[in-house]
């Protein structure tokens, strides 16, 4: 068994509303080639496992990883697909290395949201008897959650709009993002409703792209780099499926996932020990709700934390300095991107949006409507 597992290389494509210039295999090769070149590793001699993250419905074909099998080294070799958020692929890869089964794992997540309709795709996540025929999708479900959360904790539209202002501003400094801009709270509140209370500027855009990563055992990490990023804590949890079976103002699954990751990492004061957080803000209100679930502030107090400036780039706990999902990150890819951005902060390579002195970073990903499933990854420099 490996005592520890490390991230030694990450690469991201140029995220874009539409990457018509590349097919899936070419999109995957763009980032896989980068991580192999950077580390000097080869698939034939060094990589003994591959984990990909994609989804049949998003790709429009059964067995969505079939188009990238060759470029990820899965032909007649070990390759496994996660049909969930990319953060869970990191969790799965780490388990394989910690168990001693594998020594070096190549991870990939890819999606072209431009090739289909998110509303139709997300509608299939609901049960076929009761809620799917109603036309539910992740956006309409999120609107229900936003209303419940905002009512329960007196969160104002100005609070959620301020999240969008912060993250879209941060995205301007991230060369991988495509949806940055200088906005005011008034600009956000003037943008059209998508599903009230969610407005257009408070919703992550459709995006194409891919992310690759190499994770290795401690022994191999020591040979590859003098600055590995250690996976210190891991936690996942899946909540009830039906919307009516949980209070949407709460995020119990995230609380449990975070508690498990913190316990494994030895964190006892998240707000004081974490240097930066990259979380999944598919909608702006989620940054506030997820921060409370991550335990960095009391329930209902994330709005005040935002107002204090603590979560800004120059605050005591920067949140989504990359611009987050609002800056443009594809579905399925988003969680691997969260981990990649957190790792880049620790490596000191977050071009244009680097936070100085990052030693401990937390990445959070989720899948399913209203945050059914959450995954929390704690990364450290030492």
Secondary structure, DSSP 8 states (H G I E B T S, - for coil): --S-EEEEEEEE---BS--TT--HHHHHHHHHHHHHHHHT--TTTT--EEEEE--HHHHTSSSGGGGGTTTTT-TTS-EEEE-S-HHHHHHHHHHHHHTTS-SEEEEEEEEEGGGS-HHHHHHTTS-TTTTGGGT--HHHHHHHHHHHHHHHHT--HHHHHHHHHHHHHHHTT-TT-S------HHHHHHS-EEETTEEGGGB----EEEEEEEEEEHHHHHHH-SS-EEEEEEEEEE--SSGGGS-TT--HHHHHHHHHHHHHHT-S-HHHH--EEE---SBHHHHHHHHHHTTSS-TT-HHHHHHTTTTSTTSSSEE-TT-TGGGT--TTTHHHHHHHHHHHHHHT--TTS--TT--EEEEEEEESTTSSEEEEEEEE--
